[in-house]
Amino acid sequence: MMLELLLALVGFAFVSSITPGPNNLMLMASGANFGFARTIPHMLGISIGHSFMIIMVGLGLIQLFDAYPILHTIMTVLSVAYLLYLAWKIANAAPPAKGEAKGAPLTFLQAAAFQWVNPKAWFMALTAITVYAPGQTTTAITLVAIVFAMTNLPSICVWTGLGVQMRRWLTNPNRLRAFNWTMALCLVATLAFLL
């Protein structure tokens, strides 16, 4: 891969990873509710799960969607349902009378599986493969996935860190409840990209 193309890929991976989207909003809420350490499996699930998704898309999964367009509709329905479920989970993370969160952050496998119904993750994977994997060779696809993993993990740590910093302000149960509902509504708003 040419140096210019590699630098462009790093830039795309960084910008698409650091900007708001379902993953980052959920990480911010998780950082605020559960802290950084308890959110690490969630972060790793996103980073590794998305890199695996890039490899699968690059190795031909997209051809399956071209051959069977109904799969796109099924994925859309699953995406909407799962995002709504996660928004509900975030909105109800704070108990009515306590400042400590109930429930648990997403696990590694839940976060990795979420990438398959995350519209922004699909956009990132499709763009990365079509634009930055010349010839779509296995080596180019693997390099794209590695660059994304190495760029994505530090980017999403920022969002978890923001949530952790907000945790001090969110010691009041009412503010925590308002924050969780705001994050849930923002997550639902990301459905505009999907619909």
Wavefront OBJ file of the C-alpha trace (Angstrom):
o trace
v 0.000 0.000 0.000
v 1.403 3.392 -0.959
v 2.320 5.746 1.869
v -0.189 8.381 0.678
v -2.999 5.824 0.632
v -1.991 4.538 4.073
v -2.001 8.057 5.521
v -5.402 8.713 3.954
v -6.692 5.458 5.487
v -5.397 6.449 8.933
v -7.120 9.819 8.563
v -10.406 8.208 7.506
v -10.199 5.642 10.314
v -9.530 8.359 12.883
v -12.255 10.754 11.740
v -14.886 8.044 11.382
v -13.934 6.521 14.757
v -13.793 9.722 16.816
v -17.003 11.336 15.527
v -20.334 10.703 17.283
v -22.216 7.547 16.449
v -24.000 4.706 18.239
v -20.784 3.132 19.581
v -19.380 6.376 20.956
v -22.643 7.459 22.574
v -22.997 4.082 24.264
v -19.381 4.230 25.461
v -19.882 7.688 26.929
v -22.974 6.467 28.778
v -21.132 3.345 29.924
v -18.157 5.374 31.160
v -20.487 7.636 33.122
v -22.477 4.770 34.612
v -19.902 2.024 35.093
v -16.456 3.647 34.921
v -13.528 3.080 32.574
v -12.355 -0.339 33.797
v -15.794 -1.962 33.566
v -16.221 -0.537 30.040
v -12.967 -2.059 28.675
v -14.650 -5.268 27.381
v -17.199 -3.069 25.571
v -14.385 -1.003 23.981
v -12.436 -4.097 22.923
v -15.603 -5.653 21.502
v -16.138 -2.592 19.324
v -12.560 -2.356 18.096
v -11.944 -6.052 17.460
v -15.510 -6.715 16.306
v -15.369 -3.924 13.751
v -11.985 -5.072 12.453
v -13.395 -8.584 12.023
v -16.367 -7.068 10.206
v -14.016 -5.230 7.823
v -12.243 -8.504 7.015
v -15.528 -10.324 6.397
v -16.864 -7.522 4.200
v -13.597 -7.422 2.271
v -13.565 -11.169 1.730
v -16.885 -11.022 -0.088
v -19.747 -10.714 2.371
v -20.959 -7.658 0.485
v -21.528 -9.860 -2.576
v -24.037 -11.843 -0.538
v -26.022 -8.667 0.111
v -25.892 -7.799 -3.594
v -27.176 -11.262 -4.507
v -29.959 -11.245 -1.876
v -31.306 -7.706 -1.372
v -33.831 -8.974 1.224
v -30.874 -9.394 3.578
v -30.477 -5.607 3.600
v -34.092 -5.210 4.751
v -33.639 -7.866 7.432
v -30.462 -6.156 8.684
v -32.282 -2.807 8.781
v -35.092 -4.228 10.909
v -32.617 -5.940 13.249
v -30.577 -2.747 13.508
v -33.579 -0.627 14.454
v -34.804 -3.162 17.015
v -31.403 -3.569 18.644
v -30.678 0.180 18.760
v -34.061 0.773 20.409
v -33.331 -1.971 22.945
v -29.934 -0.456 23.751
v -31.456 3.014 24.066
v -33.971 1.621 26.548
v -31.116 -0.030 28.476
v -29.178 3.245 28.629
v -32.232 5.286 29.625
v -32.921 2.954 32.532
v -29.337 2.508 33.753
v -29.802 4.769 36.809
v -32.057 3.685 39.666
v -34.705 6.188 40.757
v -33.296 6.812 44.258
v -29.572 6.082 43.990
v -26.603 7.549 42.117
v -25.088 4.143 41.416
v -25.929 2.439 38.190
v -27.841 -0.780 38.051
v -27.288 -3.266 35.282
v -24.012 -3.905 33.529
v -22.064 -2.527 30.586
v -22.096 -4.395 27.296
v -19.864 -7.446 27.218
v -17.130 -8.021 24.637
v -19.366 -10.329 22.577
v -22.394 -8.013 22.771
v -20.316 -5.067 21.574
v -18.706 -7.135 18.799
v -22.103 -8.417 17.654
v -23.517 -4.883 17.711
v -21.161 -3.903 14.881
v -23.241 -6.037 12.517
v -26.369 -3.955 13.141
v -24.635 -0.593 13.499
v -25.248 1.514 10.377
v -22.158 3.669 10.951
v -19.964 0.557 11.296
v -21.289 -0.731 7.956
v -20.579 2.610 6.288
v -17.049 2.645 7.694
v -16.345 -0.957 6.640
v -17.740 -0.581 3.123
v -15.922 2.689 2.509
v -12.647 1.379 3.912
v -12.680 -1.700 1.706
v -13.811 -0.028 -1.502
v -11.540 3.026 -1.219
v -8.488 1.910 0.768
v -7.984 -1.771 -0.118
v -6.582 -1.669 -3.662
v -7.433 -4.837 -5.538
v -9.154 -6.111 -2.397
v -6.328 -8.570 -1.791
v -6.223 -10.424 1.500
v -3.128 -8.444 2.496
v -4.772 -5.075 1.739
v -7.981 -6.074 3.559
v -6.009 -7.245 6.604
v -3.984 -4.028 6.629
v -7.185 -1.948 6.537
v -8.578 -3.955 9.470
v -5.354 -3.520 11.485
v -5.231 0.226 10.816
v -8.835 0.540 11.945
v -8.196 -1.439 15.137
v -5.128 0.620 16.000
v -6.898 3.913 15.270
v -10.308 3.007 16.630
v -9.320 1.867 20.113
v -7.645 5.135 21.197
v -10.522 7.109 19.629
v -13.238 5.260 21.504
v -11.240 5.497 24.739
v -11.756 9.259 24.479
v -15.548 8.817 24.562
v -15.384 6.463 27.540
v -13.074 8.954 29.263
v -15.567 11.762 28.619
v -18.237 9.670 30.280
v -15.959 8.981 33.248
v -15.238 12.713 33.632
v -18.955 13.461 33.551
v -19.459 10.895 36.298
v -18.413 13.457 38.929
v -21.157 15.810 37.790
v -23.624 12.937 37.558
v -23.468 11.969 41.229
v -26.921 13.493 41.597
v -29.512 10.816 40.665
v -31.664 13.335 38.781
v -28.750 14.551 36.663
v -27.686 10.946 35.996
v -31.217 10.032 34.944
v -31.396 13.098 32.654
v -27.986 12.254 31.167
v -29.003 8.639 30.502
v -32.256 9.696 28.849
v -30.395 12.265 26.737
v -27.872 9.617 25.634
v -30.723 7.213 24.852
v -32.511 9.835 22.749
v -29.260 10.665 20.917
v -28.823 6.963 20.186
v -32.364 6.782 18.794
v -31.578 9.887 16.699
v -28.755 7.980 15.009
v -31.472 5.873 13.377
v -31.967 8.781 10.973
v -28.847 7.565 9.141
v -30.341 4.094 8.860
v -33.851 5.083 7.861
l 1 2 3 4 5 6 7 8 9 10 11 12 13 14 15 16 17 18 19 20 21 22 23 24 25 26 27 28 29 30 31 32 33 34 35 36 37 38 39 40 41 42 43 44 45 46 47 48 49 50 51 52 53 54 55 56 57 58 59 60 61 62 63 64 65 66 67 68 69 70 71 72 73 74 75 76 77 78 79 80 81 82 83 84 85 86 87 88 89 90 91 92 93 94 95 96 97 98 99 100 101 102 103 104 105 106 107 108 109 110 111 112 113 114 115 116 117 118 119 120 121 122 123 124 125 126 127 128 129 130 131 132 133 134 135 136 137 138 139 140 141 142 143 144 145 146 147 148 149 150 151 152 153 154 155 156 157 158 159 160 161 162 163 164 165 166 167 168 169 170 171 172 173 174 175 176 177 178 179 180 181 182 183 184 185 186 187 188 189 190 191 192 193 194 195
